[in-house]
Amino acid sequence: MGYYSTVNIYSFHVEDVEKAKELFKKYKENDPDGYFFYELEVLNSENRQVTAVPEDNNYTAKHYADRRLAEAISKIIVPNETVDLTFDGEDGTKWGYRISRNKVLPLTCEFLTQDEQHLFNICKKRDIESLKYVLRDYINRMSFDPEEFAEAMEDLHPTLQQNLMRLFISWCHKQAQRPLGDARNDESIKLAREIVKSVADYYNYYLPLI
């Protein structure tokens, strides 16, 4: 069973309609899971106004490729123009992206009042800090066993396992950027740099939320 949402795709302008269509076609052809089911529709050929439309005009569907759609639009929208791409989930949840040339920003704050956004930021920071201290206490034990942790994660839902992999790769990228000079973590930094090299082609690979 998947999560249904309704997509709202607003119009925008491109510099070259044919090149824009070709890029969308490549996104669809290179989508390993078949979730990118969008194509470009020309609204006004004279001023190159376009929009993205789902196949069969199926605006309410399982829009797993929401982020990839936003990225595709960011590659073709004209410079200095901004467009919003929003989704309404079946449970009333709203989310979206504010898109400009080569830039995609989450729209979470657009759906919240100032007080709600402040509370959201506090809760998010508190969650991250809580997680950090739980992990700190866990790995600071003499009995800490990485294999035990790995085995415990094996019964996570597959979607959560995918998110966990994204977390680990992001941590490797962060470690790889640190300078050498401290014997306590130099080897970790060296290993992180090797991992980053080996997964360079996969770091930005889309991991769908299913």
N, C-alpha and C positions, 0 to 999 in steps of 0.2 A: 504494500500500500504506500502510495506516495503523497506528497504534500502539494495540494492544488493552490494556485494563486492566479490572480488576474493582472496582466501586465498593461501598463499605460506607457505608450511610446510616443513621444512628442516629435514634431517635425524639426529638421535642422537643415543646414546648407552644406554642400560639399564643393570642392574645387573642380573635381572631374567626376562626372556621374559614372562613366564607364569603368574608371579605375576603382571607384567606390564599390560598384557592383561586383567587380572581380575580387576585391578583398573579402567581401561577404561570402562569396562563393568558396574562397579558399578556407575561410573559417569553418564553413559547413563541411567541406571535404576532409579537413584535417581534424574534425571532432571525433575522437575515438569512441565516444559513447552514443553518438547520434542525438545528443540533446540540443545541438545548435540548429534549430529548425526555423531560422529567420532568413528573410531575403529583403532586398532593398526595393522600395517602391518610390517612383518619381512622382511628386505632386505637382511640380512646376518646372518644366525643362528649361525655361528661359532664365530663371534665377537659380537653378540647380537646387531646388528645395526638395528634400526627400524625407522618408521615414522608414523605419524597419517594421516589417509585418510578419507575424507568424504564418506558417503554411496553413492553408485552409481557413485563414482568419480565426484560428483557434487561440483567442486571447486568454481564455481561462484554461490552464493546463498545468503540467508539472514543469515549471520553468527552472530546471536545474542549471541551465547555462546563463543565468542572469548576469553574473560577473563577466563572462566571456562576451556577452552581447554588449555590455557597457564598454569593454575594451575595444571591440570592433568599431563601435561608433566613435571612440576617441581617436582612432587612426585616420578617420576620413572627414570629421567635422572641420569646418574652416577655422583657421586661427581666430582667436578673440571672440568666439561664439560659445555659449554655454547652453546645455539642454539637460533636462531631468528625465530619468528613466525610473519609474516607480512600480511597486508591486503591492497588491492587497491580498494577504493570505486568507485561506478559508476560515481561519479562526479569528480574523480581525486584525492580525498583525500587519503592520505596514513597514516597508523598507524600500530603499532605492539608492540611486547614484546620481550625483551631479557631475556631468561630463563636459570636458573641454578638450582641446587638442592635446593628445598624449597624457591626459590626466583624468583619473577617476576617483571621486571622493564619495564616501558613504553619506547617505542623506538622513541618518538616524535623527540628528538634531532638528531637522526640518519638521518632524512630526511631533515634537515635544515643546511644551511651554518652557520658559526660562527656568522656572522652579523645578520642573520635571527633568530638564537637562542637567541641572546642578545635582539633583538627587541621583540621576543615572551615573554621572561622573564619580560621585562619592562611592556608590555601590561597586562600580567597576574597579576603582582603585583599591577598595577594601578587599574585594575578591582576589585581586592579584597579590596583594600583600599577604593575605591569609594563605594562599597557595604557596608563596615563596617560603613562608616560615614552616609550613608543614613539610615541604620538601627538604628544607634545611635541617630540620630535626631528624628526618628519616635518614638522610645520607650522612649525617654526622655521627651515627652510631657505629661502634666497633663491629657490630654484627651486620652492617649494611651489606646486602648481597644483590648485585645488579641482576643476576640470573633470576633470583626470586621475584624481583620487580617485573622483569620481562614476562615471566610465566603468569604472574597475576594479571597482566594486561591482556593476555590471550583470550580471555572470555568477554572482553568488551565488545559492544556492538561494532560491526565492521565500519560503520560510518565514523564512530569515535576513534577507532584504530587509525583511520585515515587522517583525522584531525591530529592525533598524537604524532603521526609521522611528520605532518607539516610543522608541528611544534619543535620536534627534534632537529629537523633540517634548518629551521630558523635559528635555533640555538647554535648550531654548528657555524652558520654564517656569521653570527655575532662574535663567537669565539675566534674565528679565523681572522677577524679584523683587529684583534688585540695584539699589542707588541710583545715580543719575547723579552725575557730578562728576569723572570721570576721562576726559579726551579720548581716551585710548587705546582705550577700549571703550564709550564712550557711545553711539555709533551702533549697535553690536551690541545693546546693551540696548534701544534704541528699536525696532530691527527685531524683536527677540524679543517685545516687548510687542505689536507689531502682529500678529505671527504667532499669538501666544496668543489675541488677540481673534478672529482669523479662524478658528481651529481649536477654539474653545471647545467647540463641540458634538461634536467628534470626539476630544478628548483622552481621555475615559473610555470611548470606543467600544471594544468587545471585538474584539481582533485574535486570531483563533484560531490555535493552534499546530498546523499541519497538515504 
